[in-house]
Amino acid sequence: MNPTDTITLIEGYDAMRVFLETVSLRLGKTDEEVDFIVGGLKWADGAPVDPAMWQDWLAAVQITCSCRTG
């Protein structure tokens, strides 16, 4: 992925879903613990609070974009 690559709104939605599912599974989190995940998504001093979540997000975007048709 390059910083100038773009995705559609639907791809963004799907990427976030894949991202949240991946992080939830990796951390063994339940629906009640979504606030914990969201807290890790925040930025602090120009970097994600949880760098692993940033890598999971990039992977989710890659998976979503690789499924494009046409």
mmCIF file as Biopython writes it, N, C-alpha, C and O atoms, coordinates in Angstrom:
data_model
#
loop_
_atom_site.group_PDB
_atom_site.id
_atom_site.type_symbol
_atom_site.label_atom_id
_atom_site.label_alt_id
_atom_site.label_comp_id
_atom_site.label_asym_id
_atom_site.label_entity_id
_atom_site.label_seq_id
_atom_site.pdbx_PDB_ins_code
_atom_site.Cartn_x
_atom_site.Cartn_y
_atom_site.Cartn_z
_atom_site.occupancy
_atom_site.B_iso_or_equiv
_atom_site.auth_seq_id
_atom_site.auth_asym_id
_atom_site.pdbx_PDB_model_num
ATOM 1   N N  . MET A ? 1  ? 0.846   -1.176  0.000   1.0 0.0 1  A 1 
ATOM 2   C CA . MET A ? 1  ? 0.000   0.000   0.000   1.0 0.0 1  A 1 
ATOM 3   C C  . MET A ? 1  ? 0.893   1.242   0.000   1.0 0.0 1  A 1 
ATOM 4   O O  . MET A ? 1  ? 1.942   1.274   0.642   1.0 0.0 1  A 1 
ATOM 5   N N  . ASN A ? 2  ? 0.451   2.252   -0.731  1.0 0.0 2  A 1 
ATOM 6   C CA . ASN A ? 2  ? 1.130   3.536   -0.774  1.0 0.0 2  A 1 
ATOM 7   C C  . ASN A ? 2  ? 0.259   4.588   -0.107  1.0 0.0 2  A 1 
ATOM 8   O O  . ASN A ? 2  ? -0.965  4.452   -0.104  1.0 0.0 2  A 1 
ATOM 9   N N  . PRO A ? 3  ? 0.857   5.639   0.461   1.0 0.0 3  A 1 
ATOM 10  C CA . PRO A ? 3  ? 0.062   6.678   1.125   1.0 0.0 3  A 1 
ATOM 11  C C  . PRO A ? 3  ? -0.960  7.343   0.211   1.0 0.0 3  A 1 
ATOM 12  O O  . PRO A ? 3  ? -1.943  7.899   0.700   1.0 0.0 3  A 1 
ATOM 13  N N  . THR A ? 4  ? -0.755  7.301   -1.099  1.0 0.0 4  A 1 
ATOM 14  C CA . THR A ? 4  ? -1.686  7.945   -2.023  1.0 0.0 4  A 1 
ATOM 15  C C  . THR A ? 4  ? -2.766  6.999   -2.540  1.0 0.0 4  A 1 
ATOM 16  O O  . THR A ? 4  ? -3.653  7.432   -3.276  1.0 0.0 4  A 1 
ATOM 17  N N  . ASP A ? 5  ? -2.712  5.716   -2.172  1.0 0.0 5  A 1 
ATOM 18  C CA . ASP A ? 5  ? -3.757  4.779   -2.570  1.0 0.0 5  A 1 
ATOM 19  C C  . ASP A ? 5  ? -5.071  5.186   -1.913  1.0 0.0 5  A 1 
ATOM 20  O O  . ASP A ? 5  ? -5.088  5.722   -0.805  1.0 0.0 5  A 1 
ATOM 21  N N  . THR A ? 6  ? -6.168  4.923   -2.613  1.0 0.0 6  A 1 
ATOM 22  C CA . THR A ? 6  ? -7.484  5.257   -2.070  1.0 0.0 6  A 1 
ATOM 23  C C  . THR A ? 6  ? -8.362  4.019   -2.053  1.0 0.0 6  A 1 
ATOM 24  O O  . THR A ? 6  ? -8.129  3.063   -2.794  1.0 0.0 6  A 1 
ATOM 25  N N  . ILE A ? 7  ? -9.370  4.049   -1.200  1.0 0.0 7  A 1 
ATOM 26  C CA . ILE A ? 7  ? -10.357 2.979   -1.138  1.0 0.0 7  A 1 
ATOM 27  C C  . ILE A ? 7  ? -11.730 3.631   -1.125  1.0 0.0 7  A 1 
ATOM 28  O O  . ILE A ? 7  ? -11.867 4.812   -0.805  1.0 0.0 7  A 1 
ATOM 29  N N  . THR A ? 8  ? -12.742 2.853   -1.474  1.0 0.0 8  A 1 
ATOM 30  C CA . THR A ? 8  ? -14.106 3.358   -1.457  1.0 0.0 8  A 1 
ATOM 31  C C  . THR A ? 8  ? -14.636 3.349   -0.024  1.0 0.0 8  A 1 
ATOM 32  O O  . THR A ? 8  ? -14.022 2.776   0.876   1.0 0.0 8  A 1 
ATOM 33  N N  . LEU A ? 9  ? -15.791 3.996   0.171   1.0 0.0 9  A 1 
ATOM 34  C CA . LEU A ? 9  ? -16.412 3.977   1.489   1.0 0.0 9  A 1 
ATOM 35  C C  . LEU A ? 9  ? -16.746 2.554   1.921   1.0 0.0 9  A 1 
ATOM 36  O O  . LEU A ? 9  ? -16.566 2.192   3.084   1.0 0.0 9  A 1 
ATOM 37  N N  . ILE A ? 10 ? -17.227 1.760   0.989   1.0 0.0 10 A 1 
ATOM 38  C CA . ILE A ? 10 ? -17.568 0.373   1.319   1.0 0.0 10 A 1 
ATOM 39  C C  . ILE A ? 10 ? -16.318 -0.412  1.682   1.0 0.0 10 A 1 
ATOM 40  O O  . ILE A ? 10 ? -16.324 -1.181  2.643   1.0 0.0 10 A 1 
ATOM 41  N N  . GLU A ? 11 ? -15.245 -0.222  0.917   1.0 0.0 11 A 1 
ATOM 42  C CA . GLU A ? 11 ? -13.990 -0.900  1.241   1.0 0.0 11 A 1 
ATOM 43  C C  . GLU A ? 11 ? -13.462 -0.451  2.600   1.0 0.0 11 A 1 
ATOM 44  O O  . GLU A ? 11 ? -12.926 -1.259  3.359   1.0 0.0 11 A 1 
ATOM 45  N N  . GLY A ? 12 ? -13.613 0.841   2.909   1.0 0.0 12 A 1 
ATOM 46  C CA . GLY A ? 12 ? -13.196 1.345   4.217   1.0 0.0 12 A 1 
ATOM 47  C C  . GLY A ? 12 ? -13.979 0.697   5.346   1.0 0.0 12 A 1 
ATOM 48  O O  . GLY A ? 12 ? -13.421 0.321   6.378   1.0 0.0 12 A 1 
ATOM 49  N N  . TYR A ? 13 ? -15.270 0.576   5.132   1.0 0.0 13 A 1 
ATOM 50  C CA . TYR A ? 13 ? -16.127 -0.078  6.120   1.0 0.0 13 A 1 
ATOM 51  C C  . TYR A ? 13 ? -15.702 -1.535  6.306   1.0 0.0 13 A 1 
ATOM 52  O O  . TYR A ? 13 ? -15.532 -2.004  7.431   1.0 0.0 13 A 1 
ATOM 53  N N  . ASP A ? 14 ? -15.533 -2.246  5.184   1.0 0.0 14 A 1 
ATOM 54  C CA . ASP A ? 14 ? -15.118 -3.642  5.266   1.0 0.0 14 A 1 
ATOM 55  C C  . ASP A ? 14 ? -13.745 -3.786  5.911   1.0 0.0 14 A 1 
ATOM 56  O O  . ASP A ? 14 ? -13.510 -4.716  6.683   1.0 0.0 14 A 1 
ATOM 57  N N  . ALA A ? 15 ? -12.845 -2.868  5.595   1.0 0.0 15 A 1 
ATOM 58  C CA . ALA A ? 15 ? -11.510 -2.914  6.189   1.0 0.0 15 A 1 
ATOM 59  C C  . ALA A ? 15 ? -11.598 -2.734  7.703   1.0 0.0 15 A 1 
ATOM 60  O O  . ALA A ? 15 ? -10.917 -3.432  8.454   1.0 0.0 15 A 1 
ATOM 61  N N  . MET A ? 16 ? -12.436 -1.798  8.149   1.0 0.0 16 A 1 
ATOM 62  C CA . MET A ? 16 ? -12.578 -1.601  9.591   1.0 0.0 16 A 1 
ATOM 63  C C  . MET A ? 16 ? -13.169 -2.836  10.244  1.0 0.0 16 A 1 
ATOM 64  O O  . MET A ? 16 ? -12.754 -3.223  11.337  1.0 0.0 16 A 1 
ATOM 65  N N  . ARG A ? 17 ? -14.134 -3.458  9.581   1.0 0.0 17 A 1 
ATOM 66  C CA . ARG A ? 17 ? -14.722 -4.681  10.132  1.0 0.0 17 A 1 
ATOM 67  C C  . ARG A ? 17 ? -13.673 -5.764  10.255  1.0 0.0 17 A 1 
ATOM 68  O O  . ARG A ? 17 ? -13.559 -6.401  11.302  1.0 0.0 17 A 1 
ATOM 69  N N  . VAL A ? 18 ? -12.892 -5.986  9.185   1.0 0.0 18 A 1 
ATOM 70  C CA . VAL A ? 18 ? -11.826 -6.990  9.215   1.0 0.0 18 A 1 
ATOM 71  C C  . VAL A ? 18 ? -10.822 -6.645  10.309  1.0 0.0 18 A 1 
ATOM 72  O O  . VAL A ? 18 ? -10.375 -7.514  11.058  1.0 0.0 18 A 1 
ATOM 73  N N  . PHE A ? 19 ? -10.480 -5.374  10.388  1.0 0.0 19 A 1 
ATOM 74  C CA . PHE A ? 19 ? -9.532  -4.916  11.400  1.0 0.0 19 A 1 
ATOM 75  C C  . PHE A ? 19 ? -10.037 -5.226  12.807  1.0 0.0 19 A 1 
ATOM 76  O O  . PHE A ? 19 ? -9.308  -5.806  13.611  1.0 0.0 19 A 1 
ATOM 77  N N  . LEU A ? 20 ? -11.284 -4.842  13.111  1.0 0.0 20 A 1 
ATOM 78  C CA . LEU A ? 20 ? -11.828 -5.076  14.446  1.0 0.0 20 A 1 
ATOM 79  C C  . LEU A ? 20 ? -11.955 -6.558  14.750  1.0 0.0 20 A 1 
ATOM 80  O O  . LEU A ? 20 ? -11.688 -6.980  15.875  1.0 0.0 20 A 1 
ATOM 81  N N  . GLU A ? 21 ? -12.355 -7.354  13.772  1.0 0.0 21 A 1 
ATOM 82  C CA . GLU A ? 21 ? -12.436 -8.797  13.983  1.0 0.0 21 A 1 
ATOM 83  C C  . GLU A ? 21 ? -11.053 -9.371  14.273  1.0 0.0 21 A 1 
ATOM 84  O O  . GLU A ? 21 ? -10.902 -10.195 15.176  1.0 0.0 21 A 1 
ATOM 85  N N  . THR A ? 22 ? -10.043 -8.945  13.518  1.0 0.0 22 A 1 
ATOM 86  C CA . THR A ? 22 ? -8.679  -9.448  13.692  1.0 0.0 22 A 1 
ATOM 87  C C  . THR A ? 22 ? -8.137  -9.098  15.071  1.0 0.0 22 A 1 
ATOM 88  O O  . THR A ? 22 ? -7.580  -9.947  15.767  1.0 0.0 22 A 1 
ATOM 89  N N  . VAL A ? 23 ? -8.308  -7.834  15.457  1.0 0.0 23 A 1 
ATOM 90  C CA . VAL A ? 23 ? -7.813  -7.404  16.760  1.0 0.0 23 A 1 
ATOM 91  C C  . VAL A ? 23 ? -8.573  -8.103  17.878  1.0 0.0 23 A 1 
ATOM 92  O O  . VAL A ? 23 ? -7.972  -8.548  18.855  1.0 0.0 23 A 1 
ATOM 93  N N  . SER A ? 24 ? -9.898  -8.203  17.738  1.0 0.0 24 A 1 
ATOM 94  C CA . SER A ? 24 ? -10.693 -8.874  18.767  1.0 0.0 24 A 1 
ATOM 95  C C  . SER A ? 24 ? -10.245 -10.320 18.959  1.0 0.0 24 A 1 
ATOM 96  O O  . SER A ? 24 ? -10.125 -10.794 20.088  1.0 0.0 24 A 1 
ATOM 97  N N  . LEU A ? 25 ? -9.999  -11.018 17.847  1.0 0.0 25 A 1 
ATOM 98  C CA . LEU A ? 25 ? -9.549  -12.406 17.940  1.0 0.0 25 A 1 
ATOM 99  C C  . LEU A ? 25 ? -8.151  -12.496 18.543  1.0 0.0 25 A 1 
ATOM 100 O O  . LEU A ? 25 ? -7.888  -13.356 19.382  1.0 0.0 25 A 1 
ATOM 101 N N  . ARG A ? 26 ? -7.254  -11.607 18.115  1.0 0.0 26 A 1 
ATOM 102 C CA . ARG A ? 26 ? -5.874  -11.640 18.606  1.0 0.0 26 A 1 
ATOM 103 C C  . ARG A ? 26 ? -5.822  -11.384 20.102  1.0 0.0 26 A 1 
ATOM 104 O O  . ARG A ? 26 ? -5.036  -12.005 20.818  1.0 0.0 26 A 1 
ATOM 105 N N  . LEU A ? 27 ? -6.665  -10.462 20.575  1.0 0.0 27 A 1 
ATOM 106 C CA . LEU A ? 27 ? -6.653  -10.100 21.986  1.0 0.0 27 A 1 
ATOM 107 C C  . LEU A ? 27 ? -7.642  -10.901 22.816  1.0 0.0 27 A 1 
ATOM 108 O O  . LEU A ? 27 ? -7.652  -10.791 24.042  1.0 0.0 27 A 1 
ATOM 109 N N  . GLY A ? 28 ? -8.483  -11.713 22.157  1.0 0.0 28 A 1 
ATOM 110 C CA . GLY A ? 28 ? -9.485  -12.483 22.874  1.0 0.0 28 A 1 
ATOM 111 C C  . GLY A ? 28 ? -10.533 -11.597 23.540  1.0 0.0 28 A 1 
ATOM 112 O O  . GLY A ? 28 ? -11.034 -11.912 24.619  1.0 0.0 28 A 1 
ATOM 113 N N  . LYS A ? 29 ? -10.855 -10.488 22.883  1.0 0.0 29 A 1 
ATOM 114 C CA . LYS A ? 29 ? -11.784 -9.524  23.472  1.0 0.0 29 A 1 
ATOM 115 C C  . LYS A ? 29 ? -13.236 -9.852  23.115  1.0 0.0 29 A 1 
ATOM 116 O O  . LYS A ? 29 ? -13.518 -10.475 22.092  1.0 0.0 29 A 1 
ATOM 117 N N  . THR A ? 30 ? -14.146 -9.413  23.988  1.0 0.0 30 A 1 
ATOM 118 C CA . THR A ? 30 ? -15.581 -9.578  23.760  1.0 0.0 30 A 1 
ATOM 119 C C  . THR A ? 30 ? -16.190 -8.229  23.377  1.0 0.0 30 A 1 
ATOM 120 O O  . THR A ? 30 ? -15.500 -7.209  23.380  1.0 0.0 30 A 1 
ATOM 121 N N  . ASP A ? 31 ? -17.470 -8.227  23.050  1.0 0.0 31 A 1 
ATOM 122 C CA . ASP A ? 31 ? -18.156 -6.994  22.673  1.0 0.0 31 A 1 
ATOM 123 C C  . ASP A ? 31 ? -18.034 -5.922  23.762  1.0 0.0 31 A 1 
ATOM 124 O O  . ASP A ? 31 ? -17.960 -4.734  23.445  1.0 0.0 31 A 1 
ATOM 125 N N  . GLU A ? 32 ? -18.012 -6.312  25.006  1.0 0.0 32 A 1 
ATOM 126 C CA . GLU A ? 32 ? -17.918 -5.357  26.108  1.0 0.0 32 A 1 
ATOM 127 C C  . GLU A ? 32 ? -16.572 -4.656  26.145  1.0 0.0 32 A 1 
ATOM 128 O O  . GLU A ? 32 ? -16.422 -3.628  26.804  1.0 0.0 32 A 1 
ATOM 129 N N  . GLU A ? 33 ? -15.608 -5.198  25.451  1.0 0.0 33 A 1 
ATOM 130 C CA . GLU A ? 33 ? -14.256 -4.656  25.514  1.0 0.0 33 A 1 
ATOM 131 C C  . GLU A ? 33 ? -13.880 -3.828  24.286  1.0 0.0 33 A 1 
ATOM 132 O O  . GLU A ? 33 ? -12.701 -3.567  24.047  1.0 0.0 33 A 1 
ATOM 133 N N  . VAL A ? 34 ? -14.888 -3.416  23.508  1.0 0.0 34 A 1 
ATOM 134 C CA . VAL A ? 34 ? -14.628 -2.609  22.312  1.0 0.0 34 A 1 
ATOM 135 C C  . VAL A ? 34 ? -13.948 -1.297  22.697  1.0 0.0 34 A 1 
ATOM 136 O O  . VAL A ? 34 ? -13.083 -0.819  21.963  1.0 0.0 34 A 1 
ATOM 137 N N  . ASP A ? 35 ? -14.318 -0.712  23.826  1.0 0.0 35 A 1 
ATOM 138 C CA . ASP A ? 35 ? -13.685 0.532   24.260  1.0 0.0 35 A 1 
ATOM 139 C C  . ASP A ? 35 ? -12.175 0.368   24.396  1.0 0.0 35 A 1 
ATOM 140 O O  . ASP A ? 35 ? -11.422 1.296   24.100  1.0 0.0 35 A 1 
ATOM 141 N N  . PHE A ? 36 ? -11.734 -0.787  24.832  1.0 0.0 36 A 1 
ATOM 142 C CA . PHE A ? 36 ? -10.303 -1.059  24.943  1.0 0.0 36 A 1 
ATOM 143 C C  . PHE A ? 36 ? -9.647  -1.000  23.566  1.0 0.0 36 A 1 
ATOM 144 O O  . PHE A ? 36 ? -8.580  -0.411  23.396  1.0 0.0 36 A 1 
ATOM 145 N N  . ILE A ? 37 ? -10.299 -1.617  22.593  1.0 0.0 37 A 1 
ATOM 146 C CA . ILE A ? 37 ? -9.760  -1.630  21.229  1.0 0.0 37 A 1 
ATOM 147 C C  . ILE A ? 37 ? -9.715  -0.217  20.672  1.0 0.0 37 A 1 
ATOM 148 O O  . ILE A ? 37 ? -8.704  0.207   20.113  1.0 0.0 37 A 1 
ATOM 149 N N  . VAL A ? 38 ? -10.815 0.511   20.826  1.0 0.0 38 A 1 
ATOM 150 C CA . VAL A ? 38 ? -10.879 1.871   20.309  1.0 0.0 38 A 1 
ATOM 151 C C  . VAL A ? 38 ? -9.796  2.731   20.967  1.0 0.0 38 A 1 
ATOM 152 O O  . VAL A ? 38 ? -9.196  3.579   20.306  1.0 0.0 38 A 1 
ATOM 153 N N  . GLY A ? 39 ? -9.545  2.525   22.239  1.0 0.0 39 A 1 
ATOM 154 C CA . GLY A ? 39 ? -8.490  3.268   22.930  1.0 0.0 39 A 1 
ATOM 155 C C  . GLY A ? 39 ? -7.131  3.043   22.297  1.0 0.0 39 A 1 
ATOM 156 O O  . GLY A ? 39 ? -6.309  3.958   22.251  1.0 0.0 39 A 1 
ATOM 157 N N  . GLY A ? 40 ? -6.885  1.838   21.808  1.0 0.0 40 A 1 
ATOM 158 C CA . GLY A ? 40 ? -5.631  1.536   21.140  1.0 0.0 40 A 1 
ATOM 159 C C  . GLY A ? 40 ? -5.501  2.170   19.775  1.0 0.0 40 A 1 
ATOM 160 O O  . GLY A ? 40 ? -4.402  2.255   19.226  1.0 0.0 40 A 1 
ATOM 161 N N  . LEU A ? 41 ? -6.628  2.623   19.216  1.0 0.0 41 A 1 
ATOM 162 C CA . LEU A ? 41 ? -6.620  3.246   17.895  1.0 0.0 41 A 1 
ATOM 163 C C  . LEU A ? 41 ? -6.241  4.722   17.942  1.0 0.0 41 A 1 
ATOM 164 O O  . LEU A ? 41 ? -5.941  5.318   16.907  1.0 0.0 41 A 1 
ATOM 165 N N  . LYS A ? 42 ? -6.252  5.304   19.111  1.0 0.0 42 A 1 
ATOM 166 C CA . LYS A ? 42 ? -5.957  6.729   19.229  1.0 0.0 42 A 1 
ATOM 167 C C  . LYS A ? 42 ? -4.488  6.997   18.918  1.0 0.0 42 A 1 
ATOM 168 O O  . LYS A ? 42 ? -3.637  6.113   19.018  1.0 0.0 42 A 1 
ATOM 169 N N  . TRP A ? 43 ? -4.222  8.235   18.539  1.0 0.0 43 A 1 
ATOM 170 C CA . TRP A ? 43 ? -2.864  8.666   18.216  1.0 0.0 43 A 1 
ATOM 171 C C  . TRP A ? 43 ? -2.280  9.427   19.395  1.0 0.0 43 A 1 
ATOM 172 O O  . TRP A ? 43 ? -2.972  10.207  20.049  1.0 0.0 43 A 1 
ATOM 173 N N  . ALA A ? 44 ? -1.011  9.198   19.657  1.0 0.0 44 A 1 
ATOM 174 C CA . ALA A ? 44 ? -0.294  9.919   20.699  1.0 0.0 44 A 1 
ATOM 175 C C  . ALA A ? 44 ? 1.091   10.261  20.171  1.0 0.0 44 A 1 
ATOM 176 O O  . ALA A ? 44 ? 1.842   9.377   19.759  1.0 0.0 44 A 1 
ATOM 177 N N  . ASP A ? 45 ? 1.418   11.521  20.183  1.0 0.0 45 A 1 
ATOM 178 C CA . ASP A ? 45 ? 2.732   11.983  19.710  1.0 0.0 45 A 1 
ATOM 179 C C  . ASP A ? 45 ? 3.032   11.515  18.296  1.0 0.0 45 A 1 
ATOM 180 O O  . ASP A ? 45 ? 4.167   11.153  17.986  1.0 0.0 45 A 1 
ATOM 181 N N  . GLY A ? 46 ? 2.008   11.522  17.429  1.0 0.0 46 A 1 
ATOM 182 C CA . GLY A ? 46 ? 2.198   11.181  16.024  1.0 0.0 46 A 1 
ATOM 183 C C  . GLY A ? 46 ? 2.276   9.697   15.729  1.0 0.0 46 A 1 
ATOM 184 O O  . GLY A ? 46 ? 2.576   9.311   14.600  1.0 0.0 46 A 1 
ATOM 185 N N  . ALA A ? 47 ? 2.015   8.861   16.713  1.0 0.0 47 A 1 
ATOM 186 C CA . ALA A ? 47 ? 2.055   7.409   16.513  1.0 0.0 47 A 1 
ATOM 187 C C  . ALA A ? 47 ? 0.842   6.778   17.189  1.0 0.0 47 A 1 
ATOM 188 O O  . ALA A ? 47 ? 0.305   7.328   18.151  1.0 0.0 47 A 1 
ATOM 189 N N  . PRO A ? 48 ? 0.409   5.616   16.680  1.0 0.0 48 A 1 
ATOM 190 C CA . PRO A ? 48 ? -0.710  4.938   17.332  1.0 0.0 48 A 1 
ATOM 191 C C  . PRO A ? 48 ? -0.329  4.514   18.751  1.0 0.0 48 A 1 
ATOM 192 O O  . PRO A ? 48 ? 0.820   4.168   19.023  1.0 0.0 48 A 1 
ATOM 193 N N  . VAL A ? 49 ? -1.311  4.549   19.645  1.0 0.0 49 A 1 
ATOM 194 C CA . VAL A ? 49 ? -1.083  4.088   21.011  1.0 0.0 49 A 1 
ATOM 195 C C  . VAL A ? 49 ? -0.623  2.630   20.986  1.0 0.0 49 A 1 
ATOM 196 O O  . VAL A ? 49 ? 0.276   2.248   21.735  1.0 0.0 49 A 1 
ATOM 197 N N  . ASP A ? 50 ? -1.239  1.820   20.127  1.0 0.0 50 A 1 
ATOM 198 C CA . ASP A ? 50 ? -0.860  0.409   19.977  1.0 0.0 50 A 1 
ATOM 199 C C  . ASP A ? 50 ? -0.375  0.187   18.548  1.0 0.0 50 A 1 
ATOM 200 O O  . ASP A ? 50 ? -1.201  0.059   17.645  1.0 0.0 50 A 1 
ATOM 201 N N  . PRO A ? 51 ? 0.932   0.137   18.314  1.0 0.0 51 A 1 
ATOM 202 C CA . PRO A ? 51 ? 1.464   -0.040  16.961  1.0 0.0 51 A 1 
ATOM 203 C C  . PRO A ? 51 ? 0.983   -1.328  16.280  1.0 0.0 51 A 1 
ATOM 204 O O  . PRO A ? 51 ? 0.872   -1.367  15.055  1.0 0.0 51 A 1 
ATOM 205 N N  . ALA A ? 52 ? 0.700   -2.364  17.045  1.0 0.0 52 A 1 
ATOM 206 C CA . ALA A ? 52 ? 0.203   -3.613  16.458  1.0 0.0 52 A 1 
ATOM 207 C C  . ALA A ? 52 ? -1.160  -3.392  15.815  1.0 0.0 52 A 1 
ATOM 208 O O  . ALA A ? 52 ? -1.467  -4.002  14.791  1.0 0.0 52 A 1 
ATOM 209 N N  . MET A ? 53 ? -1.981  -2.527  16.404  1.0 0.0 53 A 1 
ATOM 210 C CA . MET A ? 53 ? -3.290  -2.240  15.813  1.0 0.0 53 A 1 
ATOM 211 C C  . MET A ? 53 ? -3.131  -1.514  14.485  1.0 0.0 53 A 1 
ATOM 212 O O  . MET A ? 53 ? -3.911  -1.745  13.561  1.0 0.0 53 A 1 
ATOM 213 N N  . TRP A ? 54 ? -2.139  -0.645  14.375  1.0 0.0 54 A 1 
ATOM 214 C CA . TRP A ? 54 ? -1.877  0.041   13.107  1.0 0.0 54 A 1 
ATOM 215 C C  . TRP A ? 54 ? -1.512  -0.986  12.042  1.0 0.0 54 A 1 
ATOM 216 O O  . TRP A ? 54 ? -1.997  -0.898  10.914  1.0 0.0 54 A 1 
ATOM 217 N N  . GLN A ? 55 ? -0.671  -1.953  12.377  1.0 0.0 55 A 1 
ATOM 218 C CA . GLN A ? 55 ? -0.290  -2.993  11.427  1.0 0.0 55 A 1 
ATOM 219 C C  . GLN A ? 55 ? -1.499  -3.854  11.039  1.0 0.0 55 A 1 
ATOM 220 O O  . GLN A ? 55 ? -1.641  -4.240  9.878   1.0 0.0 55 A 1 
ATOM 221 N N  . ASP A ? 56 ? -2.367  -4.154  12.011  1.0 0.0 56 A 1 
ATOM 222 C CA . ASP A ? 56 ? -3.597  -4.906  11.713  1.0 0.0 56 A 1 
ATOM 223 C C  . ASP A ? 56 ? -4.499  -4.117  10.773  1.0 0.0 56 A 1 
ATOM 224 O O  . ASP A ? 56 ? -5.108  -4.687  9.868   1.0 0.0 56 A 1 
ATOM 225 N N  . TRP A ? 57 ? -4.587  -2.789  10.988  1.0 0.0 57 A 1 
ATOM 226 C CA . TRP A ? 57 ? -5.409  -1.939  10.111  1.0 0.0 57 A 1 
ATOM 227 C C  . TRP A ? 57 ? -4.866  -1.973  8.692   1.0 0.0 57 A 1 
ATOM 228 O O  . TRP A ? 57 ? -5.639  -2.139  7.749   1.0 0.0 57 A 1 
ATOM 229 N N  . LEU A ? 58 ? -3.566  -1.822  8.515   1.0 0.0 58 A 1 
ATOM 230 C CA . LEU A ? 58 ? -2.966  -1.868  7.185   1.0 0.0 58 A 1 
ATOM 231 C C  . LEU A ? 58 ? -3.230  -3.212  6.504   1.0 0.0 58 A 1 
ATOM 232 O O  . LEU A ? 58 ? -3.510  -3.261  5.307   1.0 0.0 58 A 1 
ATOM 233 N N  . ALA A ? 59 ? -3.142  -4.295  7.267   1.0 0.0 59 A 1 
ATOM 234 C CA . ALA A ? 59 ? -3.421  -5.622  6.711   1.0 0.0 59 A 1 
ATOM 235 C C  . ALA A ? 59 ? -4.881  -5.740  6.292   1.0 0.0 59 A 1 
ATOM 236 O O  . ALA A ? 59 ? -5.180  -6.318  5.247   1.0 0.0 59 A 1 
ATOM 237 N N  . ALA A ? 60 ? -5.788  -5.198  7.094   1.0 0.0 60 A 1 
ATOM 238 C CA . ALA A ? 60 ? -7.214  -5.246  6.756   1.0 0.0 60 A 1 
ATOM 239 C C  . ALA A ? 60 ? -7.502  -4.478  5.473   1.0 0.0 60 A 1 
ATOM 240 O O  . ALA A ? 60 ? -8.285  -4.933  4.639   1.0 0.0 60 A 1 
ATOM 241 N N  . VAL A ? 61 ? -6.873  -3.316  5.308   1.0 0.0 61 A 1 
ATOM 242 C CA . VAL A ? 61 ? -7.045  -2.543  4.080   1.0 0.0 61 A 1 
ATOM 243 C C  . VAL A ? 61 ? -6.502  -3.331  2.893   1.0 0.0 61 A 1 
ATOM 244 O O  . VAL A ? 61 ? -7.128  -3.366  1.834   1.0 0.0 61 A 1 
ATOM 245 N N  . GLN A ? 62 ? -5.344  -3.964  3.063   1.0 0.0 62 A 1 
ATOM 246 C CA . GLN A ? 62 ? -4.754  -4.760  1.985   1.0 0.0 62 A 1 
ATOM 247 C C  . GLN A ? 62 ? -5.668  -5.911  1.588   1.0 0.0 62 A 1 
ATOM 248 O O  . GLN A ? 62 ? -5.871  -6.158  0.399   1.0 0.0 62 A 1 
ATOM 249 N N  . ILE A ? 63 ? -6.220  -6.616  2.569   1.0 0.0 63 A 1 
ATOM 250 C CA . ILE A ? 63 ? -7.137  -7.729  2.279   1.0 0.0 63 A 1 
ATOM 251 C C  . ILE A ? 63 ? -8.364  -7.216  1.525   1.0 0.0 63 A 1 
ATOM 252 O O  . ILE A ? 63 ? -8.789  -7.818  0.538   1.0 0.0 63 A 1 
ATOM 253 N N  . THR A ? 64 ? -8.927  -6.108  1.991   1.0 0.0 64 A 1 
ATOM 254 C CA . THR A ? 64 ? -10.116 -5.554  1.350   1.0 0.0 64 A 1 
ATOM 255 C C  . THR A ? 64 ? -9.828  -5.134  -0.082  1.0 0.0 64 A 1 
ATOM 256 O O  . THR A ? 64 ? -10.609 -5.436  -0.985  1.0 0.0 64 A 1 
ATOM 257 N N  . CYS A ? 65 ? -8.717  -4.444  -0.297  1.0 0.0 65 A 1 
ATOM 258 C CA . CYS A ? 65 ? -8.378  -3.958  -1.651  1.0 0.0 65 A 1 
ATOM 259 C C  . CYS A ? 65 ? -8.023  -5.104  -2.592  1.0 0.0 65 A 1 
ATOM 260 O O  . CYS A ? 65 ? -8.240  -4.993  -3.799  1.0 0.0 65 A 1 
ATOM 261 N N  . SER A ? 66 ? -7.489  -6.188  -2.074  1.0 0.0 66 A 1 
ATOM 262 C CA . SER A ? 66 ? -7.140  -7.316  -2.934  1.0 0.0 66 A 1 
ATOM 263 C C  . SER A ? 66 ? -8.376  -8.032  -3.454  1.0 0.0 66 A 1 
ATOM 264 O O  . SER A ? 66 ? -8.285  -8.828  -4.389  1.0 0.0 66 A 1 
ATOM 265 N N  . CYS A ? 67 ? -9.533  -7.756  -2.856  1.0 0.0 67 A 1 
ATOM 266 C CA . CYS A ? 67 ? -10.781 -8.395  -3.270  1.0 0.0 67 A 1 
ATOM 267 C C  . CYS A ? 67 ? -11.533 -7.565  -4.312  1.0 0.0 67 A 1 
ATOM 268 O O  . CYS A ? 67 ? -12.648 -7.928  -4.686  1.0 0.0 67 A 1 
ATOM 269 N N  . ARG A ? 68 ? -10.960 -6.480  -4.780  1.0 0.0 68 A 1 
ATOM 270 C CA . ARG A ? 68 ? -11.619 -5.642  -5.781  1.0 0.0 68 A 1 
ATOM 271 C C  . ARG A ? 68 ? -11.832 -6.439  -7.058  1.0 0.0 68 A 1 
ATOM 272 O O  . ARG A ? 68 ? -11.019 -7.287  -7.426  1.0 0.0 68 A 1 
ATOM 273 N N  . THR A ? 69 ? -12.937 -6.149  -7.721  1.0 0.0 69 A 1 
ATOM 274 C CA . THR A ? 69 ? -13.217 -6.806  -9.003  1.0 0.0 69 A 1 
ATOM 275 C C  . THR A ? 69 ? -13.105 -5.785  -10.113 1.0 0.0 69 A 1 
ATOM 276 O O  . THR A ? 69 ? -13.243 -4.584  -9.881  1.0 0.0 69 A 1 
ATOM 277 N N  . GLY A ? 70 ? -12.852 -6.270  -11.338 1.0 0.0 70 A 1 
ATOM 278 C CA . GLY A ? 70 ? -12.821 -5.377  -12.490 1.0 0.0 70 A 1 
ATOM 279 C C  . GLY A ? 70 ? -11.518 -4.865  -12.747 1.0 0.0 70 A 1 
ATOM 280 O O  . GLY A ? 70 ? -11.332 -4.096  -13.690 1.0 0.0 70 A 1 
#
